[in-house]
Amino acid sequence: MSDSTGGTGRTEEHKVSGEGLVGRVKELIHQGNIRRIIVKNDKGQTLLEIPLTFGLVGAALMPVLVALGSIAALAAEYTLVVEKKE
């Protein structure tokens, strides 16, 4: 994991396996101080951006988690870029 600071928030990168992708994103969402999660493949290409607004929970997340499950089957390793609020 790496951190960078700048602007109004903090950015972290997390390397995760395909099978751990959905679980890790759920963990990050439950932290509550996340602004956006970007899922990148092993080549650094952005596959999915998840903007997290206040109150986005439960049924509203279901389509995102289904999409993540589909993406997770495509490769062995991903990078999650997490933008946090300060």
Residue pairs with C-beta under 8 A, 6 or more apart in sequence:
1 12
1 13
1 14
1 15
2 12
2 13
3 10
3 11
3 12
4 10
4 11
5 11
8 85
8 86
9 35
9 83
9 84
9 85
9 86
10 83
10 84
10 86
11 81
11 82
11 83
11 84
12 81
12 82
12 84
13 79
13 80
13 81
13 82
14 24
14 28
14 79
14 80
14 82
15 77
15 78
15 79
16 24
16 77
16 78
16 79
16 80
17 76
17 77
17 78
18 72
18 73
18 74
18 75
18 76
18 77
18 78
19 72
21 39
21 68
21 71
21 72
21 78
21 80
22 65
22 68
22 69
22 72
24 80
25 37
25 39
25 50
25 65
25 68
25 80
26 65
28 34
28 37
28 80
28 82
29 37
29 52
29 56
29 57
29 61
33 84
33 85
34 52
34 82
34 83
34 84
34 85
35 51
35 52
35 83
35 84
35 85
36 49
36 50
36 51
36 52
36 82
36 83
37 49
37 50
37 52
37 80
37 81
37 82
37 83
38 46
38 48
38 49
38 50
38 80
38 81
38 82
38 83
39 46
39 47
39 48
39 49
39 50
39 68
39 71
39 78
39 79
39 80
40 46
40 47
40 78
40 79
40 80
40 81
41 47
41 74
41 75
41 78
41 79
42 75
42 76
42 77
42 78
42 79
44 79
47 71
47 78
48 64
48 67
48 68
48 71
50 64
71 78
72 78
